[in-house]
Amino acid sequence: MNVANLQLEGLMMAVASINNLLVHRGLLSIDDIDTALRRVEASVTGDERTFEDMSPANRDAICFPIRLLRIANNAQGETDIPPFTELAKMVGKTKEPYNDQQ
């Protein structure tokens, strides 16, 4: 596996852990975090200038960390979040097709 991929995996899990802490400290709600992540995904996927020449696989690569963080946020327990491999599988199962794939 590429070292950069491992670094990104660590970064995503760190952000997921921080999000979990923010929720459990009462600073943000799960809904607050989900809304923020949904907005950023919508802004990324809605930018046709960025996506017009991109393959669906490249689009998925850009959206993967956002989707993983949304799933981690919504699947968090009292103190834990699911492991990266489980979250990654859930991203694959729940991703929606892009307009040009329909």
DRENDO-1510 file (C-alpha; in Angstrom, 1 decimal, always signed):
<recs>
REC; n; res; u; v; w
REC; 1; MET; +0.0; +0.0; +0.0 .
REC; 2; ASN; +1.2; +3.5; -0.8 .
REC; 3; VAL; +2.5; +5.4; +2.3 .
REC; 4; ALA; +0.3; +8.4; +1.4 .
REC; 5; ASN; -2.8; +6.2; +1.6 .
REC; 6; LEU; -1.8; +5.1; +5.1 .
REC; 7; GLN; -1.2; +8.7; +6.1 .
REC; 8; LEU; -4.6; +9.7; +4.8 .
REC; 9; GLU; -6.2; +6.8; +6.6 .
REC; 10; GLY; -4.6; +8.0; +9.9 .
REC; 11; LEU; -5.8; +11.6; +9.2 .
REC; 12; MET; -9.4; +10.5; +8.5 .
REC; 13; MET; -9.5; +8.4; +11.7 .
REC; 14; ALA; -8.0; +11.3; +13.7 .
REC; 15; VAL; -10.7; +13.7; +12.4 .
REC; 16; ALA; -13.4; +11.1; +13.1 .
REC; 17; SER; -12.1; +10.8; +16.6 .
REC; 18; ILE; -12.1; +14.6; +17.1 .
REC; 19; ASN; -15.6; +14.7; +15.8 .
REC; 20; ASN; -16.6; +12.0; +18.2 .
REC; 21; LEU; -15.1; +13.9; +21.1 .
REC; 22; LEU; -16.8; +17.2; +20.0 .
REC; 23; VAL; -20.2; +15.4; +20.1 .
REC; 24; HIS; -19.6; +13.7; +23.4 .
REC; 25; ARG; -18.4; +16.9; +25.0 .
REC; 26; GLY; -21.6; +18.6; +23.8 .
REC; 27; LEU; -19.9; +21.1; +21.6 .
REC; 28; LEU; -21.5; +19.9; +18.4 .
REC; 29; SER; -24.2; +17.4; +17.6 .
REC; 30; ILE; -24.1; +14.5; +15.3 .
REC; 31; ASP; -26.5; +16.4; +13.1 .
REC; 32; ASP; -24.2; +19.5; +13.1 .
REC; 33; ILE; -21.3; +17.5; +11.9 .
REC; 34; ASP; -23.3; +15.6; +9.3 .
REC; 35; THR; -24.7; +18.9; +7.9 .
REC; 36; ALA; -21.2; +20.3; +7.6 .
REC; 37; LEU; -19.9; +17.2; +5.8 .
REC; 38; ARG; -23.0; +17.0; +3.5 .
REC; 39; ARG; -22.5; +20.6; +2.5 .
REC; 40; VAL; -18.8; +20.1; +1.7 .
REC; 41; GLU; -19.6; +17.0; -0.4 .
REC; 42; ALA; -22.4; +18.9; -2.2 .
REC; 43; SER; -20.0; +21.8; -3.0 .
REC; 44; VAL; -17.3; +19.4; -4.3 .
REC; 45; THR; -19.7; +17.3; -6.4 .
REC; 46; GLY; -21.6; +20.3; -7.6 .
REC; 47; ASP; -18.5; +22.0; -9.1 .
REC; 48; GLU; -18.9; +21.0; -12.7 .
REC; 49; ARG; -15.7; +22.8; -13.7 .
REC; 50; THR; -13.8; +20.4; -11.4 .
REC; 51; PHE; -15.7; +17.3; -12.3 .
REC; 52; GLU; -16.5; +17.7; -16.0 .
REC; 53; ASP; -13.4; +15.9; -17.2 .
REC; 54; MET; -13.0; +13.5; -14.2 .
REC; 55; SER; -13.7; +9.8; -14.3 .
REC; 56; PRO; -16.3; +8.5; -11.8 .
REC; 57; ALA; -13.4; +6.7; -10.0 .
REC; 58; ASN; -11.6; +10.0; -9.5 .
REC; 59; ARG; -14.8; +11.6; -8.2 .
REC; 60; ASP; -15.2; +8.8; -5.8 .
REC; 61; ALA; -11.6; +9.3; -4.6 .
REC; 62; ILE; -12.3; +12.9; -3.8 .
REC; 63; CYS; -15.5; +12.2; -2.0 .
REC; 64; PHE; -14.3; +9.1; -0.1 .
REC; 65; PRO; -12.9; +10.9; +2.9 .
REC; 66; ILE; -16.0; +13.1; +3.3 .
REC; 67; ARG; -18.3; +10.0; +3.0 .
REC; 68; LEU; -16.1; +8.0; +5.4 .
REC; 69; LEU; -16.3; +10.9; +8.0 .
REC; 70; ARG; -20.1; +11.1; +7.6 .
REC; 71; ILE; -20.5; +7.4; +8.2 .
REC; 72; ALA; -18.1; +7.5; +11.1 .
REC; 73; ASN; -20.0; +10.4; +12.6 .
REC; 74; ASN; -23.4; +8.7; +12.2 .
REC; 75; ALA; -22.1; +5.3; +13.4 .
REC; 76; GLN; -20.3; +6.5; +16.5 .
REC; 77; GLY; -21.0; +4.9; +19.8 .
REC; 78; GLU; -20.6; +6.3; +23.3 .
REC; 79; THR; -16.8; +6.5; +23.0 .
REC; 80; ASP; -15.8; +4.6; +19.9 .
REC; 81; ILE; -16.0; +4.8; +16.2 .
REC; 82; PRO; -15.9; +1.7; +13.9 .
REC; 83; PRO; -12.5; +0.7; +12.5 .
REC; 84; PHE; -11.3; +2.2; +9.2 .
REC; 85; THR; -11.8; -1.1; +7.2 .
REC; 86; GLU; -15.4; -1.3; +8.4 .
REC; 87; LEU; -16.1; +2.4; +7.6 .
REC; 88; ALA; -14.5; +2.0; +4.1 .
REC; 89; LYS; -16.8; -1.0; +3.3 .
REC; 90; MET; -19.8; +1.0; +4.4 .
REC; 91; VAL; -18.7; +3.9; +2.1 .
REC; 92; GLY; -18.7; +1.4; -0.8 .
REC; 93; LYS; -22.1; +0.0; +0.0 .
REC; 94; THR; -23.8; +3.4; +0.4 .
REC; 95; LYS; -22.3; +5.6; -2.3 .
REC; 96; GLU; -24.8; +7.0; -4.8 .
REC; 97; PRO; -24.1; +7.2; -8.6 .
REC; 98; TYR; -23.3; +10.5; -10.2 .
REC; 99; ASN; -25.7; +12.0; -12.6 .
REC; 100; ASP; -23.6; +11.0; -15.6 .
REC; 101; GLN; -23.6; +7.4; -14.5 .
REC; 102; GLN; -27.4; +7.0; -14.4 .
</recs>
